[in-house]
Amino acid sequence: MIKDEIEKLIELQNIDNQIREIREEIASSPQRINSLKKKLDEKKREYDNLKQEHKKLKVQRREKEGELEALEEEVKKLKKALNEVKTNKEYNALLKEIEQHREKISEIEEEIIIMMEKDDEFEKKEKIFMEELEKEKEKFKIEEEKEKKRIEELNQKMKLKEEERKKKVEKIDSRIYQLYEKIRKSKKDGIAICKLEGEPGNESCSGCFVFVPTYIVEKVKKKQEIVQCENCSRILY
Ligand SMILES: [Zn+2]
């Protein structure tokens, strides 16, 4: 009879292990979603940074264009003034000033050309980035959906396992079951019943890996009573 009870406990332990695995998998789901979300957020941040840089460049370009306009206006004024000067000296001084302005103008024009090229580069990069980001978003959505579905399936599986467990428990001697439960709930790994391991004469408990004395091994092998490990109190078989 004890032999049968032991068999039933082994089966129950099996079911409990499966339930435990399912529960752990369900519990780790938010973590999986979060790590996917993190990747997506990172990509978004990179894209925002890129846009920010681009915006800065545009502001700089507008400033340079403003400077250019002001200088061109100045040159116009100086040219007009050329017609009104009275002395050669004044005339030459004005010419020199115009020349300096023109140099500055061509400098700024070159700067603006470089900025325009950079602007193009930004446009291209942004386009690529946006496409990538869209893809990532799509991927995330799909993964999230998949994960939700998986959790539903796991919950379903869990329900079935719990029903299976209930039926199993009904067939076990209630005092033996209570002992099993007491041990199971006290163990981090949820293992309440475990096998003897090792060569005859040198057997140990596979729950705590501690040597089991021969007289206990004998009792386990007789299967006439429930025998517990002296070290971890798990039921031995
Ligand atoms: Zn033990």
Residues whose N, C-alpha, C, O or C-beta is under 5 A from the ligand:
A	BS01	ZN	C205 G207 C208 C229 N231 C232 S233
